[in-house]
């Protein structure tokens, strides 16, 4: 009997180790594919930024609509499955695909938001549901254990840009327009003696503060 119990214990141990090894392999495959996707996202953002503002808006509108559709579908699948951030990497292919699409598209939209904030904010304001679904995606991604450090920083910056999380005192988005500040100054004319050019202490750029996104 003792011999039988020992054999059963050893068999279970081998099965557990095999499953653990398989999980690690699945995570490595996911991270490799995710890294490739992130490179594609960066190239896409660079390409959009080469166009004028009107063309940028059209491109962001088309891309973002597709992203929100994918995020909404992923959200439904993940909620129905009961999967939440912090859980082990899913073995079920449908849940795994939903998780991958959620993380990939949240990172892509965060990239667009940070590099073209004025247009993206306008797009988000057009429908409240867009901000809600992106907020969910950012929260989900920020709690994930499967993202690389660079993507985690990207998500953190996006959460600050959307005011989801408290902004760091030195947070500055160099891609953001200064039009609102200029408008405020026109509304309150300065006195003659105050018309001298002011110098503002510049906060760190996104790249210098957090490295190349």
C-alpha positions as CSV (number, residue, x, y, z in Angstrom):
1,X,0.0,0.0,0.0
2,X,2.8,2.4,0.9
3,X,4.5,1.6,-2.4
4,X,1.2,2.3,-4.3
5,X,0.8,5.6,-2.5
6,X,4.3,6.6,-3.2
7,X,3.8,5.8,-6.9
8,X,0.6,7.9,-7.1
9,X,2.3,10.8,-5.4
10,X,5.2,10.6,-7.8
11,X,2.9,10.4,-10.8
12,X,0.9,13.5,-9.7
13,X,4.1,15.4,-9.1
14,X,5.3,14.6,-12.7
15,X,1.9,15.7,-14.1
16,X,2.1,19.0,-12.2
17,X,5.6,19.7,-13.3
18,X,4.7,18.9,-16.9
19,X,1.7,21.3,-16.7
20,X,3.9,24.0,-15.2
21,X,6.5,23.6,-17.9
22,X,3.7,23.8,-20.5
23,X,2.4,27.1,-18.9
24,X,5.8,28.6,-19.0
25,X,6.2,27.7,-22.7
26,X,2.8,29.2,-23.5
27,X,3.7,32.5,-21.7
28,X,7.0,32.6,-23.7
29,X,5.1,32.2,-27.0
30,X,2.6,34.9,-26.0
31,X,5.4,37.3,-25.0
32,X,7.3,36.7,-28.2
33,X,4.2,37.3,-30.4
34,X,3.2,40.3,-28.2
35,X,6.7,41.9,-28.7
36,X,6.3,41.5,-32.5
37,X,2.8,43.1,-32.3
38,X,4.2,46.1,-30.3
39,X,6.8,46.7,-33.0
40,X,4.0,46.8,-35.6
41,X,2.0,49.2,-33.4
42,X,5.0,51.6,-33.2
43,X,5.5,51.6,-36.9
44,X,1.8,52.2,-37.5
45,X,1.8,55.2,-35.1
46,X,4.9,56.7,-36.8
47,X,3.1,56.3,-40.2
48,X,0.0,58.0,-39.0
49,X,2.0,60.9,-37.5
50,X,3.4,61.7,-41.0
51,X,0.0,62.8,-42.2
52,X,-1.7,66.2,-41.6
53,X,-4.2,66.5,-38.7
54,X,-7.3,65.9,-40.8
55,X,-5.9,62.6,-42.2
56,X,-4.7,61.6,-38.8
57,X,-8.2,61.9,-37.4
58,X,-9.6,59.8,-40.2
59,X,-7.0,57.1,-39.6
60,X,-7.4,57.1,-35.8
61,X,-11.2,57.0,-36.2
62,X,-11.0,53.9,-38.4
63,X,-8.4,52.1,-36.3
64,X,-10.0,53.0,-32.9
65,X,-13.4,51.8,-33.9
66,X,-12.0,48.4,-34.7
67,X,-10.0,48.4,-31.5
68,X,-13.0,49.2,-29.4
69,X,-15.0,46.4,-31.1
70,X,-12.2,43.9,-30.3
71,X,-11.9,45.2,-26.7
72,X,-15.7,44.9,-26.1
73,X,-15.7,41.3,-27.4
74,X,-12.7,40.4,-25.3
75,X,-14.2,42.0,-22.2
76,X,-17.4,39.9,-22.6
77,X,-15.4,36.6,-23.1
78,X,-13.1,37.3,-20.2
79,X,-16.0,38.2,-17.8
80,X,-18.1,35.2,-18.9
81,X,-15.1,32.9,-18.3
82,X,-14.5,34.4,-14.8
83,X,-10.9,35.3,-15.8
84,X,-9.4,38.2,-13.9
85,X,-5.9,39.8,-13.9
86,X,-3.5,37.9,-11.6
87,X,-4.8,34.5,-12.5
88,X,-2.4,32.0,-14.2
89,X,-2.0,32.1,-17.9
90,X,-5.2,30.5,-19.4
91,X,-4.9,27.1,-20.9
92,X,-8.2,27.4,-22.7
93,X,-7.5,28.8,-26.2
94,X,-10.6,31.0,-26.4
95,X,-9.8,32.7,-23.1
96,X,-6.1,33.0,-24.1
97,X,-7.0,34.6,-27.4
98,X,-9.4,37.1,-25.6
99,X,-6.6,38.0,-23.1
100,X,-4.1,38.5,-25.9
101,X,-6.4,40.7,-27.9
102,X,-7.2,42.7,-24.8
103,X,-3.6,43.4,-24.0
104,X,-2.5,44.0,-27.6
105,X,-5.3,46.4,-28.4
106,X,-5.1,48.3,-25.1
107,X,-1.3,48.8,-25.7
108,X,-1.9,50.0,-29.3
109,X,-4.6,52.5,-28.3
110,X,-2.4,53.7,-25.4
111,X,0.4,54.3,-27.9
112,X,-1.9,56.3,-30.2
113,X,-3.3,58.3,-27.2
114,X,0.2,59.3,-26.0
115,X,1.6,60.3,-29.4
116,X,-1.6,62.0,-30.7
117,X,-3.4,63.0,-27.5
118,X,-5.5,66.0,-28.9
119,X,-7.1,64.0,-31.6
120,X,-7.6,60.9,-29.4
121,X,-9.2,62.8,-26.6
122,X,-11.7,64.4,-29.0
123,X,-12.5,60.9,-30.3
124,X,-13.0,59.6,-26.8
125,X,-15.2,62.5,-25.8
126,X,-17.5,61.8,-28.8
127,X,-18.9,58.7,-27.0
128,X,-18.6,58.1,-23.2
129,X,-18.5,54.3,-23.8
130,X,-15.2,54.6,-25.5
131,X,-13.5,56.1,-22.4
132,X,-15.1,53.4,-20.2
133,X,-13.9,50.5,-22.3
134,X,-10.4,51.9,-22.6
135,X,-10.3,52.5,-18.9
136,X,-11.3,48.9,-18.3
137,X,-8.5,47.8,-20.8
138,X,-5.9,49.9,-19.1
139,X,-6.9,48.6,-15.6
140,X,-6.8,45.0,-16.9
141,X,-3.4,45.5,-18.5
142,X,-1.9,47.3,-15.5
143,X,-2.8,44.3,-13.3
144,X,-1.5,41.7,-15.8
145,X,1.6,39.6,-14.9
146,X,2.6,38.9,-18.6
147,X,3.7,42.3,-19.9
148,X,7.2,43.5,-20.3
149,X,8.4,46.5,-18.4
150,X,8.3,48.9,-21.4
151,X,4.6,48.1,-22.0
152,X,3.8,48.5,-18.3
153,X,5.3,52.0,-18.4
154,X,3.3,52.8,-21.5
155,X,0.1,51.7,-19.8
156,X,1.0,53.7,-16.7
157,X,1.5,56.8,-18.8
158,X,-1.8,56.3,-20.6
159,X,-3.5,56.0,-17.3
160,X,-2.1,59.4,-16.3
161,X,-3.0,60.9,-19.7
162,X,-6.6,59.9,-19.1
163,X,-6.5,61.0,-15.5
164,X,-7.4,57.4,-14.4
165,X,-4.5,57.4,-12.0
166,X,-3.0,60.4,-10.2
167,X,-0.5,62.2,-12.3
168,X,3.2,62.4,-11.3
169,X,4.2,66.0,-10.5
170,X,6.7,65.9,-13.4
171,X,4.3,64.3,-15.9
172,X,4.5,66.1,-19.2
173,X,3.3,64.8,-22.6
174,X,5.4,66.6,-25.2
175,X,3.0,65.7,-28.0
176,X,0.1,67.6,-26.4
177,X,-1.0,70.9,-27.9
178,X,-0.6,74.2,-25.9
179,X,-3.7,75.7,-27.5
180,X,-5.7,75.6,-24.4
181,X,-3.0,77.5,-22.5
182,X,-2.8,80.1,-25.2
183,X,-6.5,80.6,-25.1
184,X,-6.5,81.1,-21.3
185,X,-3.8,83.8,-21.7
186,X,-5.9,85.6,-24.3
187,X,-8.9,85.6,-21.9
188,X,-6.7,87.2,-19.2
189,X,-4.4,89.8,-20.8
190,X,-1.2,90.4,-18.9
191,X,-0.1,93.8,-17.7
192,X,2.6,95.6,-19.7
193,X,5.2,95.0,-17.1
194,X,4.4,91.3,-17.2
195,X,4.6,91.0,-21.0
196,X,8.2,89.9,-20.8
197,X,8.8,86.4,-22.1
198,X,8.4,83.8,-19.4
199,X,10.6,80.7,-19.1
200,X,9.0,77.6,-17.8
201,X,10.8,74.7,-16.2
202,X,10.3,71.8,-18.6
203,X,9.2,68.5,-17.2
204,X,10.9,65.4,-18.5
205,X,9.8,64.1,-21.9
206,X,8.1,60.7,-22.1
207,X,11.2,59.2,-23.7
208,X,13.7,60.7,-21.3
209,X,11.6,59.8,-18.2
210,X,10.6,56.3,-19.1
211,X,12.9,55.3,-22.0
212,X,11.8,54.7,-25.6
213,X,8.2,53.6,-25.8
